[in-house]
Amino acid sequence: MNAALRQTLSPARKPCGALRVLIAGETCDLRCSGALWLPAYRTLIAADLHLEKGSAFAARGQLLPPYDSRATLDRLEAEIAELNPDTVILLGDSFHDARAIARMAAADRARLDRLAAGRDWLWLEGNHDREALAQMGADVRLPGAVVGDISLGALRLTHEPEPLATADNRHGEVAGHLHPSARVVAYGRGVRRPCFITDGSRLILPAFGAFTGGLSVRDPAIADLFAREPLIAALGRDRVHALAWKKLSGDR
């Protein structure tokens, strides 16, 4: 990491393995789960859960293990149990398609109610789940509220990041949508891991869902969002690894 970026981010390792950085001056903990914790606001943020992706593929004859929603909610529940947030914000594409909520098992729907109890729970609309969330309050009962882009201190929370050339408000932007991942080489082996990516001005979260896959941070769809070389924060088993752009493997 170059000196200017280090000064902007002021990175620090937390005992839990999270990497603490400053985004637009706001303290942000990049968690090993792929979630973002804002301690000043006691707010937990996760992007791209894609609940019921497995059942969507099954409906088209492409069989995946039908446990993605359960696995994703297990991880979300663990974060909530550890942090006890006042607010949970999901940054869009929480459901994989328009019929995902109807396909959810009753136990998983009830689990969402339990996780949301006693706290604010906000769903941002994404390109995958806009139709699903539009049904709330009519045919569908879910906890919380559906919102558009929202601000929290100096941060602006949104689903899809603005292009660099047109992003008048990109300073402080926190987004998902792109499922960033990075290929790193260790002990002679290449490993692809979900990751956060940030230049201290904007932050893109990894996908939180179990079956979501990832897009290389070197792909122009991600790389072109940053005017200077960003920090890659790759998810490890028990810590988030800070990686300099130049240390990444060159594949896409």
C-alpha positions in Angstrom: 0.0 0.0 0.0 1.4 3.4 -0.9 2.0 6.1 1.7 -0.8 8.3 0.5 -3.4 5.5 0.6 -2.2 4.4 4.0 -2.6 7.9 5.3 -6.1 8.1 3.9 -7.3 4.7 5.2 -5.3 4.5 8.5 -5.7 0.7 8.5 -5.7 -1.1 11.9 -6.2 -4.8 12.7 -9.0 -5.6 15.1 -8.7 -8.6 17.6 -11.6 -10.3 15.7 -9.6 -10.3 12.5 -11.5 -7.4 10.9 -9.6 -4.6 9.2 -10.5 -1.1 10.4 -10.2 1.7 7.8 -11.5 5.2 7.3 -13.8 5.8 4.4 -14.6 9.5 3.8 -13.4 9.9 7.4 -15.9 7.4 8.8 -14.6 4.4 10.8 -15.4 1.2 9.0 -14.7 -2.4 10.1 -14.3 -4.8 7.2 -15.4 -8.1 8.7 -14.2 -11.6 7.8 -17.8 -12.5 6.9 -17.8 -9.8 4.2 -20.1 -7.6 6.2 -19.3 -4.0 7.1 -19.6 -2.7 10.7 -20.0 1.0 11.4 -19.3 1.2 15.2 -20.2 4.9 15.5 -23.7 4.1 14.3 -24.0 0.5 15.6 -25.0 -0.5 12.0 -24.3 -3.8 10.2 -24.3 -3.7 6.4 -24.2 -6.6 4.0 -24.6 -6.7 0.2 -25.9 -9.2 -2.3 -27.3 -12.0 -0.2 -29.1 -13.5 -3.3 -31.4 -15.6 -1.1 -33.1 -18.5 -2.9 -30.5 -18.5 -5.8 -30.4 -22.3 -5.5 -34.1 -22.7 -5.9 -34.1 -20.4 -8.9 -31.5 -22.5 -10.6 -33.5 -25.7 -9.7 -36.6 -24.2 -11.4 -34.6 -24.0 -14.6 -33.3 -27.6 -14.3 -29.8 -26.6 -13.0 -29.5 -28.3 -9.7 -27.6 -26.7 -6.9 -27.7 -27.8 -3.2 -30.9 -26.2 -1.9 -29.3 -24.8 1.2 -27.9 -21.4 0.2 -30.5 -19.4 2.1 -29.9 -21.3 5.2 -26.1 -21.0 4.9 -26.4 -17.2 4.2 -28.8 -16.6 7.1 -26.4 -18.7 9.4 -23.6 -16.2 8.6 -25.9 -13.2 9.1 -27.2 -14.5 12.4 -23.6 -15.0 13.6 -22.7 -11.4 12.8 -25.9 -10.1 14.6 -25.2 -12.3 17.6 -21.7 -11.0 17.9 -22.3 -7.3 17.3 -25.9 -6.8 18.4 -26.5 -4.0 15.9 -29.1 -1.3 16.4 -29.6 -1.3 12.6 -29.1 -3.8 9.8 -28.9 -2.5 6.2 -28.9 -4.9 3.2 -27.5 -3.2 0.1 -29.8 -4.7 -2.5 -30.0 -8.1 -4.3 -31.0 -9.6 -1.0 -33.3 -11.9 -3.0 -32.3 -13.6 -6.3 -35.4 -12.9 -8.3 -39.0 -11.7 -8.2 -40.4 -15.0 -6.8 -37.6 -15.7 -4.3 -39.6 -14.7 -1.2 -42.5 -17.0 -2.1 -40.0 -19.9 -2.5 -38.4 -19.4 0.9 -39.0 -22.0 3.5 -41.3 -20.9 6.3 -38.5 -21.5 8.8 -36.2 -19.1 6.9 -39.0 -16.5 6.7 -39.5 -16.8 10.5 -35.8 -16.5 11.0 -35.7 -13.2 9.3 -38.4 -12.0 11.7 -36.4 -13.1 14.7 -33.2 -11.5 13.4 -35.0 -8.2 12.8 -36.8 -8.1 16.1 -35.8 -5.1 18.3 -33.7 -3.3 15.6 -34.2 -1.2 12.5 -34.0 -3.4 9.4 -33.7 -1.7 6.0 -33.8 -3.3 2.5 -32.2 -1.3 -0.4 -33.6 -2.3 -3.8 -31.2 -4.0 -6.2 -31.5 -5.0 -9.8 -32.4 -8.6 -8.9 -34.9 -8.0 -6.1 -36.7 -4.8 -7.0 -39.9 -6.7 -8.0 -39.7 -9.0 -5.0 -39.4 -6.1 -2.5 -42.2 -4.2 -4.3 -44.6 -6.8 -3.0 -44.0 -6.0 0.6 -47.0 -4.8 2.5 -49.4 -6.4 -0.1 -48.8 -10.0 -0.8 -45.5 -10.4 1.1 -44.8 -9.9 4.8 -41.2 -9.2 5.6 -39.7 -7.3 8.6 -38.4 -3.8 8.2 -38.7 -1.3 5.4 -37.7 -0.8 1.8 -35.6 2.3 1.2 -33.7 4.0 -1.6 -30.1 5.3 -1.3 -29.5 6.5 2.3 -26.9 8.6 4.0 -25.2 7.7 7.3 -22.8 10.4 8.4 -20.4 11.1 5.5 -21.4 7.8 3.8 -23.9 7.3 1.1 -25.3 3.7 0.9 -26.4 2.5 -2.5 -26.7 -0.8 -4.4 -24.8 -0.1 -7.6 -21.6 2.1 -7.7 -21.6 5.2 -9.9 -19.2 5.3 -12.8 -16.1 7.2 -12.1 -16.7 9.7 -14.9 -20.2 10.7 -13.8 -20.0 10.1 -10.0 -20.5 13.5 -8.5 -21.4 11.9 -5.2 -19.0 9.0 -5.2 -17.1 10.4 -2.2 -18.3 8.3 0.7 -20.1 5.8 -1.5 -20.7 2.3 -0.1 -22.0 -0.1 -2.6 -22.4 -3.8 -3.6 -23.6 -5.2 -6.9 -20.3 -6.2 -8.4 -19.3 -9.1 -6.1 -15.5 -8.2 -6.1 -13.0 -11.0 -5.8 -9.2 -11.2 -6.0 -6.8 -13.9 -7.0 -3.8 -14.2 -4.7 -0.9 -16.6 -4.9 0.5 -18.1 -1.7 2.8 -21.1 -1.3 2.8 -21.6 -5.0 -1.0 -21.9 -5.3 -3.5 -19.4 -6.6 -6.6 -18.8 -4.6 -9.6 -16.6 -5.5 -11.2 -14.9 -2.5 -14.1 -12.4 -2.1 -12.9 -9.0 -1.1 -13.6 -5.4 -0.2 -12.1 -2.8 -2.5 -11.5 0.8 -1.5 -9.5 3.9 -2.1 -10.7 5.6 1.0 -13.3 7.6 -0.9 -15.6 4.8 -2.0 -16.0 1.2 -0.8 -17.4 -1.8 -2.6 -18.5 -4.8 -0.5 -18.1 -8.5 -1.4 -21.3 -10.5 -2.0 -22.5 -12.0 1.3 -24.6 -14.8 -0.2 -23.4 -18.4 -0.2 -23.8 -19.0 -4.0 -22.9 -15.6 -5.4 -19.5 -16.1 -7.1 -17.2 -13.2 -7.8 -15.9 -10.8 -10.4 -12.1 -10.1 -10.5 -11.2 -6.7 -9.2 -9.0 -6.4 -12.3 -12.1 -6.5 -14.6 -12.7 -3.0 -16.0 -16.2 -3.0 -14.5 -14.5 -2.7 -11.1 -11.0 -1.4 -11.8 -12.3 1.6 -13.8 -14.2 2.8 -10.8 -11.0 4.0 -9.1 -8.8 6.9 -10.2 -5.8 5.6 -8.2 -4.7 2.1 -7.1 -7.1 0.9 -4.4 -6.6 -1.4 -1.4 -7.9 -4.9 -1.7 -9.1 -6.5 1.6 -9.5 -10.2 0.9 -11.5 -12.4 3.2 -9.6 -15.1 5.0 -10.8 -17.7 7.4 -10.0 -15.7 10.5 -8.8 -12.3 9.3 -9.2 -9.8 6.5 -5.9 -9.6 4.5 -4.9 -6.1 3.2 -3.3 -6.5 -0.3 -1.7 -3.9 -2.5 -3.0 -3.7 -6.0 0.5 -4.6 -7.4 0.6 -7.8 -5.4 -2.5 -9.3 -7.1 -2.3 -12.0 -9.7 -2.8 -10.5 -13.2 -5.7 -12.7 -14.3 -9.3 -11.6 -14.9 
